[in-house]
Amino acid sequence: MTDPLPLAEVILHNRTNKDCIQRNEIFCPDWLLHNGDRYVSPTVEHLELVAVSVLAGFVIAFSLAVIAHRRRWLATPVLGVTGALYTIPSIAALFLLIPITGFGNMTAIIALTAYTLQIIFRNVLAGLNNVPGESKDAARGMGLTDNQMLWKVEIPLALPEIFAGLRIATVSTVALAALAVLAGGGGLGTEILIANKITFKTGIVTAGTILILMAFFLDAILFLLQRRLTPWRRVSIG
């Protein structure tokens, strides 16, 4: 793999205002105007990492939570395992996985997915357990089976807690995915690493700002989706 630093230096010195670069200002608008396109691919890669990791984590954690809701004794061991995974330092997790899964985005996705499990599992299980007993009694009185009650009553009423966990997991994954570069996973962490090596403040600030905006954007999408799927809460609040 070729060293990206010479290319970065050529871009810095030939495509923008040299005075801004030499002063190493915190933010150089002219540099961003001429070099903004270099962030497109890393941003897309970062979104892919977040989307795949959160989706995989949600499928796994949601399935485990539904099973644990039916088999209460499973809740404690699942919480213990997912909690143990969550406490492993992110950099250590990546380096532990590299010898097993190799150097690439798969290693990053596995690590990021593992960090979402505790958050999503706990919230889904809490949402299902907090469904009012009278609602379940009414469902049984209408002749609903356990599976029908789960999908038509319990899960819809648990959606606020489910989305709360999903939103927290998504925002935290946006931040953690910046470390994917250490495992060859790409993303915006690549630009941060390059800018840090050549001590270029604007590059670091730009990548960091994109990460913050991405977190707000994804959280807003999930919030709007939650409102769309829980219209009764809008009515009650109003």
LOFI-483197 format. One record per residue (C-alpha): x, y, z; residue in three letters. Coordinates in nm, 2 decimals, decimal comma. Each point is the difference from the previous one (the first is absolute). Layout:
<rs>
+--------+--------+--------+--------+
|      x |      y |      z | residu |
+--------+--------+--------+--------+
|      X |      Y |      Z |    ALA |
...
+--------+--------+--------+--------+
</rs>
This chain:
<rs>
+--------+--------+--------+--------+
|      x |      y |      z | residu |
+--------+--------+--------+--------+
|   0,00 |   0,00 |   0,00 |    MET |
|   0,14 |   0,34 |  -0,10 |    THR |
|   0,04 |   0,27 |   0,26 |    ASP |
|  -0,28 |   0,26 |  -0,05 |    PRO |
|   0,19 |   0,29 |   0,16 |    LEU |
|   0,19 |   0,12 |  -0,31 |    PRO |
|  -0,33 |   0,02 |  -0,19 |    LEU |
|  -0,16 |   0,19 |   0,29 |    ALA |
|   0,29 |   0,24 |   0,00 |    GLU |
|  -0,03 |   0,06 |  -0,37 |    VAL |
|  -0,37 |   0,08 |   0,04 |    ILE |
|   0,07 |   0,23 |   0,29 |    LEU |
|   0,26 |   0,21 |  -0,18 |    HIS |
|  -0,12 |   0,00 |  -0,35 |    ASN |
|  -0,38 |   0,04 |   0,02 |    ARG |
|  -0,06 |   0,27 |   0,26 |    THR |
|   0,13 |   0,31 |   0,17 |    ASN |
|   0,36 |  -0,06 |   0,12 |    LYS |
|  -0,01 |   0,27 |   0,27 |    ASP |
|  -0,30 |  -0,17 |   0,17 |    CYS |
|   0,19 |  -0,33 |  -0,01 |    ILE |
|   0,33 |   0,15 |   0,13 |    GLN |
|  -0,18 |   0,17 |   0,29 |    ARG |
|  -0,18 |  -0,34 |   0,06 |    ASN |
|  -0,32 |   0,18 |   0,10 |    GLU |
|  -0,28 |  -0,19 |   0,17 |    ILE |
|  -0,22 |   0,03 |  -0,31 |    PHE |
|   0,08 |   0,11 |  -0,35 |    CYS |
|  -0,31 |   0,04 |  -0,21 |    PRO |
|   0,20 |   0,04 |  -0,32 |    ASP |
|   0,17 |  -0,33 |   0,05 |    TRP |
|  -0,34 |  -0,18 |   0,07 |    LEU |
|  -0,15 |   0,17 |  -0,31 |    LEU |
|   0,27 |  -0,16 |  -0,22 |    HIS |
|   0,05 |  -0,33 |   0,18 |    ASN |
|  -0,35 |  -0,08 |   0,13 |    GLY |
|  -0,04 |  -0,28 |  -0,26 |    ASP |
|   0,26 |  -0,21 |   0,18 |    ARG |
|  -0,25 |  -0,05 |   0,29 |    TYR |
|  -0,27 |  -0,14 |  -0,22 |    VAL |
|   0,13 |  -0,36 |  -0,02 |    SER |
|   0,10 |  -0,02 |   0,37 |    PRO |
|  -0,34 |   0,14 |   0,10 |    THR |
|  -0,18 |  -0,27 |  -0,20 |    VAL |
|   0,23 |  -0,27 |   0,14 |    GLU |
|  -0,08 |   0,13 |   0,35 |    HIS |
|  -0,37 |  -0,01 |  -0,06 |    LEU |
|   0,02 |  -0,35 |  -0,13 |    GLU |
|   0,20 |  -0,11 |   0,31 |    LEU |
|  -0,26 |   0,15 |   0,23 |    VAL |
|  -0,31 |  -0,13 |  -0,19 |    ALA |
|   0,13 |  -0,36 |  -0,03 |    VAL |
|   0,12 |  -0,01 |   0,36 |    SER |
|  -0,32 |   0,15 |   0,15 |    VAL |
|  -0,22 |  -0,22 |  -0,22 |    LEU |
|   0,18 |  -0,31 |   0,09 |    ALA |
|   0,01 |   0,09 |   0,37 |    GLY |
|  -0,37 |   0,08 |   0,00 |    PHE |
|  -0,10 |  -0,34 |  -0,16 |    VAL |
|   0,21 |  -0,19 |   0,25 |    ILE |
|  -0,09 |   0,20 |   0,31 |    ALA |
|  -0,37 |   0,02 |  -0,10 |    PHE |
|  -0,02 |  -0,38 |  -0,05 |    SER |
|   0,18 |  -0,06 |   0,33 |    LEU |
|  -0,23 |   0,24 |   0,18 |    ALA |
|  -0,32 |  -0,16 |  -0,14 |    VAL |
|   0,13 |  -0,35 |   0,11 |    ILE |
|   0,10 |   0,13 |   0,34 |    ALA |
|  -0,34 |   0,16 |   0,04 |    HIS |
|  -0,15 |  -0,34 |  -0,04 |    ARG |
|   0,27 |  -0,18 |   0,19 |    ARG |
|   0,07 |   0,23 |   0,29 |    ARG |
|   0,30 |  -0,20 |   0,13 |    TRP |
|   0,19 |   0,09 |  -0,32 |    LEU |
|   0,00 |   0,38 |   0,07 |    ALA |
|   0,28 |  -0,01 |   0,27 |    THR |
|   0,25 |  -0,21 |  -0,20 |    PRO |
|  -0,06 |   0,20 |  -0,32 |    VAL |
|   0,04 |   0,33 |   0,18 |    LEU |
|   0,32 |  -0,14 |   0,16 |    GLY |
|   0,15 |  -0,10 |  -0,33 |    VAL |
|  -0,10 |   0,32 |  -0,19 |    THR |
|   0,12 |   0,21 |   0,30 |    GLY |
|   0,34 |  -0,17 |  -0,01 |    ALA |
|   0,03 |   0,07 |  -0,37 |    LEU |
|  -0,09 |   0,36 |   0,06 |    TYR |
|   0,27 |   0,05 |   0,26 |    THR |
|   0,28 |  -0,11 |  -0,23 |    ILE |
|   0,20 |   0,31 |  -0,12 |    PRO |
|  -0,08 |   0,06 |  -0,37 |    SER |
|   0,36 |   0,01 |  -0,11 |    ILE |
|   0,08 |  -0,32 |   0,18 |    ALA |
|  -0,30 |  -0,17 |  -0,15 |    ALA |
|   0,11 |   0,09 |  -0,35 |    LEU |
|   0,36 |  -0,12 |   0,06 |    PHE |
|  -0,14 |  -0,33 |   0,15 |    LEU |
|  -0,21 |  -0,06 |  -0,30 |    LEU |
|   0,26 |   0,07 |  -0,27 |    ILE |
|   0,18 |  -0,33 |   0,04 |    PRO |
|  -0,34 |  -0,18 |  -0,03 |    ILE |
|  -0,20 |   0,19 |  -0,26 |    THR |
|   0,28 |   0,18 |  -0,18 |    GLY |
|   0,08 |   0,36 |  -0,09 |    PHE |
|  -0,31 |   0,16 |  -0,15 |    GLY |
|  -0,35 |   0,14 |   0,05 |    ASN |
|  -0,14 |  -0,34 |   0,12 |    MET |
|   0,21 |   0,02 |   0,31 |    THR |
|  -0,13 |   0,35 |   0,07 |    ALA |
|  -0,36 |  -0,10 |  -0,06 |    ILE |
|   0,03 |  -0,29 |   0,24 |    ILE |
|   0,14 |   0,22 |   0,27 |    ALA |
|  -0,25 |   0,28 |  -0,06 |    LEU |
|  -0,29 |  -0,25 |   0,00 |    THR |
|   0,11 |  -0,14 |   0,33 |    ALA |
|  -0,01 |   0,34 |   0,16 |    TYR |
|  -0,36 |   0,05 |  -0,10 |    THR |
|  -0,13 |  -0,32 |   0,16 |    LEU |
|  -0,02 |   0,11 |   0,36 |    GLN |
|  -0,17 |   0,33 |  -0,07 |    ILE |
|  -0,26 |  -0,14 |  -0,24 |    ILE |
|  -0,07 |  -0,32 |   0,19 |    PHE |
|  -0,05 |   0,18 |   0,33 |    ARG |
|  -0,24 |   0,25 |  -0,15 |    ASN |
|  -0,21 |  -0,25 |  -0,20 |    VAL |
|  -0,03 |  -0,23 |   0,30 |    LEU |
|  -0,10 |   0,30 |   0,22 |    ALA |
|  -0,26 |   0,11 |  -0,25 |    GLY |
|  -0,16 |  -0,34 |  -0,02 |    LEU |
|   0,00 |  -0,05 |   0,38 |    ASN |
|  -0,16 |   0,35 |   0,05 |    ASN |
|  -0,30 |  -0,08 |  -0,22 |    VAL |
|  -0,31 |   0,06 |   0,23 |    PRO |
|  -0,15 |  -0,32 |   0,13 |    GLY |
|  -0,35 |   0,12 |  -0,09 |    GLU |
|   0,10 |   0,03 |  -0,36 |    SER |
|   0,11 |  -0,36 |  -0,01 |    LYS |
|  -0,31 |  -0,11 |   0,19 |    ASP |
|  -0,22 |   0,18 |  -0,26 |    ALA |
|   0,20 |  -0,17 |  -0,28 |    ALA |
|  -0,06 |  -0,34 |   0,16 |    ARG |
|  -0,37 |   0,08 |   0,04 |    GLY |
|  -0,02 |   0,06 |  -0,37 |    MET |
|   0,14 |  -0,34 |  -0,07 |    GLY |
|   0,35 |   0,10 |  -0,12 |    LEU |
|   0,27 |  -0,27 |   0,02 |    THR |
|   0,33 |   0,07 |   0,17 |    ASP |
|   0,17 |   0,07 |  -0,34 |    ASN |
|  -0,28 |   0,23 |  -0,11 |    GLN |
|   0,01 |   0,19 |   0,33 |    MET |
|   0,37 |   0,04 |  -0,04 |    LEU |
|  -0,01 |   0,16 |  -0,34 |    TRP |
|  -0,33 |   0,18 |   0,03 |    LYS |
|   0,01 |   0,12 |   0,36 |    VAL |
|   0,33 |  -0,04 |   0,18 |    GLU |
|   0,24 |   0,11 |  -0,27 |    ILE |
|  -0,20 |   0,31 |  -0,11 |    PRO |
|  -0,04 |   0,12 |   0,36 |    LEU |
|   0,37 |  -0,06 |   0,06 |    ALA |
|   0,11 |   0,20 |  -0,30 |    LEU |
|   0,10 |   0,32 |   0,20 |    PRO |
|   0,25 |  -0,20 |   0,20 |    GLU |
|   0,12 |  -0,20 |  -0,30 |    ILE |
|   0,06 |   0,32 |  -0,20 |    PHE |
|   0,18 |   0,16 |   0,30 |    ALA |
|   0,25 |  -0,28 |   0,01 |    GLY |
|   0,04 |   0,00 |  -0,38 |    LEU |
|   0,07 |   0,37 |   0,00 |    ARG |
|   0,26 |  -0,02 |   0,27 |    ILE |
|   0,16 |  -0,29 |  -0,17 |    ALA |
|   0,01 |   0,18 |  -0,33 |    THR |
|   0,15 |   0,32 |   0,13 |    VAL |
|   0,27 |  -0,19 |   0,20 |    SER |
|   0,08 |  -0,21 |  -0,30 |    THR |
|   0,06 |   0,31 |  -0,21 |    VAL |
|   0,27 |   0,10 |   0,24 |    ALA |
|   0,15 |  -0,34 |   0,05 |    LEU |
|   0,01 |  -0,06 |  -0,38 |    ALA |
|   0,27 |   0,26 |  -0,02 |    ALA |
|   0,24 |  -0,26 |   0,15 |    LEU |
|  -0,08 |  -0,24 |  -0,29 |    ALA |
|   0,30 |   0,13 |  -0,18 |    VAL |
|   0,23 |  -0,18 |   0,25 |    LEU |
|  -0,14 |  -0,33 |  -0,14 |    ALA |
|   0,00 |   0,11 |  -0,36 |    GLY |
|  -0,37 |   0,08 |   0,00 |    GLY |
|   0,02 |   0,34 |  -0,16 |    GLY |
|  -0,24 |   0,27 |   0,09 |    GLY |
|   0,06 |   0,35 |   0,12 |    LEU |
|   0,26 |  -0,12 |   0,24 |    GLY |
|   0,23 |  -0,03 |  -0,30 |    THR |
|  -0,01 |   0,38 |  -0,06 |    GLU |
|   0,04 |   0,07 |   0,37 |    ILE |
|   0,31 |  -0,23 |   0,01 |    LEU |
|   0,16 |   0,17 |  -0,30 |    ILE |
|  -0,07 |   0,35 |   0,13 |    ALA |
|   0,13 |  -0,09 |   0,34 |    ASN |
|   0,33 |  -0,14 |  -0,14 |    LYS |
|   0,07 |   0,32 |  -0,19 |    ILE |
|  -0,15 |   0,21 |   0,29 |    THR |
|  -0,26 |   0,17 |  -0,23 |    PHE |
|  -0,27 |   0,14 |   0,22 |    LYS |
|  -0,25 |   0,08 |  -0,27 |    THR |
|   0,00 |  -0,37 |  -0,12 |    GLY |
|  -0,07 |  -0,12 |   0,36 |    ILE |
|  -0,27 |   0,27 |   0,06 |    VAL |
|  -0,17 |  -0,08 |  -0,33 |    THR |
|  -0,02 |  -0,37 |   0,05 |    ALA |
|  -0,12 |   0,05 |   0,36 |    GLY |
|  -0,27 |   0,24 |  -0,11 |    THR |
|  -0,12 |  -0,25 |  -0,26 |    ILE |
|  -0,02 |  -0,27 |   0,28 |    LEU |
|  -0,21 |   0,23 |   0,22 |    ILE |
|  -0,23 |   0,09 |  -0,28 |    LEU |
|  -0,04 |  -0,36 |  -0,10 |    MET |
|  -0,09 |  -0,10 |   0,36 |    ALA |
|  -0,27 |   0,28 |   0,01 |    PHE |
|  -0,13 |  -0,10 |  -0,34 |    PHE |
|  -0,04 |  -0,37 |   0,07 |    LEU |
|  -0,15 |   0,08 |   0,35 |    ASP |
|  -0,25 |   0,24 |  -0,17 |    ALA |
|  -0,10 |  -0,27 |  -0,25 |    ILE |
|  -0,06 |  -0,25 |   0,27 |    LEU |
|  -0,19 |   0,25 |   0,21 |    PHE |
|  -0,23 |   0,08 |  -0,30 |    LEU |
|  -0,05 |  -0,37 |  -0,07 |    LEU |
|  -0,09 |  -0,05 |   0,37 |    GLN |
|  -0,26 |   0,27 |  -0,02 |    ARG |
|  -0,14 |  -0,15 |  -0,32 |    ARG |
|  -0,03 |  -0,34 |   0,16 |    LEU |
|  -0,15 |   0,12 |   0,33 |    THR |
|  -0,28 |   0,24 |  -0,10 |    PRO |
|  -0,18 |  -0,06 |   0,33 |    TRP |
|   0,28 |   0,16 |   0,20 |    ARG |
|  -0,04 |   0,32 |  -0,21 |    ARG |
|  -0,37 |   0,01 |   0,08 |    VAL |
|   0,05 |  -0,06 |   0,37 |    SER |
|   0,27 |   0,27 |   0,02 |    ILE |
|  -0,22 |   0,24 |  -0,19 |    GLY |
+--------+--------+--------+--------+
</rs>
